[in-house]
């Protein structure tokens, strides 16, 4: 309830500001709003059909995409390019169909006259009163992006009806989560308002149709071009590989290299085998020659034998070459090969015949018969010759194979590179084909999942105006002024460091507030000021009566931080009240009863050190000691400690500074066990009444609002019979 009480009292304090400030602002608005122009509103609705559409793949509705589509529609309608088209068409309609002295469905006469007055003569010549489309074409051709161009300036400057600023007032929004797009526009001309909405809808439908398919069509065109380019690139790479294979005589590189490797392995095996045969035949021949001794020389020197052996070697070499480099089928068909085989057989037979003529050497040197040895020797010679010839052929073939390896190795690298390039080109071609297929699918999906914008509520011509919204503006002014005034004074209430009221004073000074006094500045009820002051003083005196002691006077000290805060003024009322009650009071004032700069005062331990009662004076019940301002003179703390009560008199309208707290700090510490209170002087009537109750004059209306401020909502007079 404290916060509610604070609010009620706060509103009560600013009641006059709220009353007169609100009445002043509202009055101004009432006066000036009588000149507001009439306005007309046109509404229209479009059906988008987005949420009710289906997709080609049967997928669920993507509500994020739906929201984006509606955002796109709104942005298209509000786009500067769209508004430019609307402005031009609207101008063409106004120029073509407007009449100077008669309102029509396109433009009111007064607005048409205003348009003609601002239109240059060169623009007037562009108007065709019989053909609005021709007028539009002329205006479009005339328009240039220049500040001196009338059509361009009409759109870019704050001109009614035709400017971007005016057209931007068109309200376009989606109706909830539906497929309906609402368009609302208000202006001062009914015909222009209706035509503006109608033209905007036409432009929106056309723009949406273009944009709905344009992006997808552009994508399709892009992928079609890319498919063509990538196909050409793939063909070039394939042709390059083909031409390279032709130039290098390569039919199938992997198979050819595999066959070459197999040939090499077979060749190596055959060569190794033939080398063994050759070595064996040579060794056998040498052994037999050694056993036959001189006979072997005779046989070896036989010319016919040597010739035949050479023939055998030559023929065997030729045969081997043919057998290696030709297939079995070709070997069968090769007549020359057959003849060489026959010649080889004859040569071998001839060698055998020669051996028969050497029978005269029947025995070896050891006396062993050599007939069989000669035959064996001849066979070894033949085998050696054949093996030697075959080695020559195989060695040459191996060299050929090695040279083929040298030739095929870089070919393989190039072939791999070209095949890799073909693979990359083929992947790229397939990617572009897939992109083209996806784009075509998207186009079809758009056709199935979206629909054309359809008008479901056409923009009808407004027959009546909206009224001039005067009441709304007045209401806004009324509420706004209340909010502003309340906020302003609330900020002051929060930030202000003026003492003003008890709660603020206690928060700022740290001292409890004993009472408040009207002072002399409250002129509102001047005739009742003294009466109010007496009531306020009486309240404080009653609070101080409890410090009176039998047999000795009560010492009440009056302090102030600054001079002129009302100590003497308040003391006069205190004395007046106590004397009316029969209480003897003695006022002890500085500069009258004592000097603040005297040694006795400065070093005083008790009041008698700087002031004593005259012998002729009666002992008072209360001694009021008025000390000088703390800022101007020191206060004997020892004397203050012996006071029965200490009052700090402060002007309620003064600023409480941090230096004031610094000044009071040693006094607060000294008076820890002495009642030390703050007394507010020159307070508002409301502050005083928070202590004393209602002050005169007691008017019913004041009493009522005072009770409201204190939340006395159901209170009545306290007197009970």
Secondary structure as UniProt FT lines:
FT   HELIX           2..13
FT   HELIX           15..32
FT   HELIX           33..35
FT   STRAND          40..47
FT   TURN            51..52
FT   TURN            56..57
FT   HELIX           63..78
FT   HELIX           80..97
FT   HELIX           109..118
FT   HELIX           121..124
FT   TURN            125..126
FT   TURN            129..130
FT   HELIX           132..142
FT   TURN            147..148
FT   HELIX           150..156
FT   TURN            160..162
FT   HELIX           164..167
FT   TURN            168..169
FT   STRAND          171..174
FT   TURN            176..177
FT   STRAND          180..187
FT   HELIX           190..248
FT   HELIX           253..292
FT   HELIX           294..300
FT   HELIX           303..325
FT   HELIX           328..333
FT   HELIX           335..356
FT   TURN            357..360
FT   TURN            365..366
FT   HELIX           371..449
FT   STRAND          454..457
FT   HELIX           470..495
FT   HELIX           502..509
FT   STRAND          512..516
FT   TURN            524..525
FT   HELIX           526..528
FT   HELIX           529..544
FT   HELIX           545..547
FT   TURN            550..551
FT   STRAND          554..559
FT   TURN            563..564
FT   HELIX           567..580
FT   TURN            581..582
FT   STRAND          585..590
FT   TURN            591..593
FT   TURN            596..597
FT   HELIX           599..602
FT   HELIX           607..609
FT   TURN            615..616
FT   STRAND          622..626
FT   TURN            630..632
FT   HELIX           637..641
FT   STRAND          645..651
FT   TURN            652..653
FT   HELIX           658..670
FT   TURN            671..673
FT   STRAND          675..681
FT   HELIX           685..692
FT   HELIX           700..709
FT   TURN            710..711
FT   TURN            713..714
//
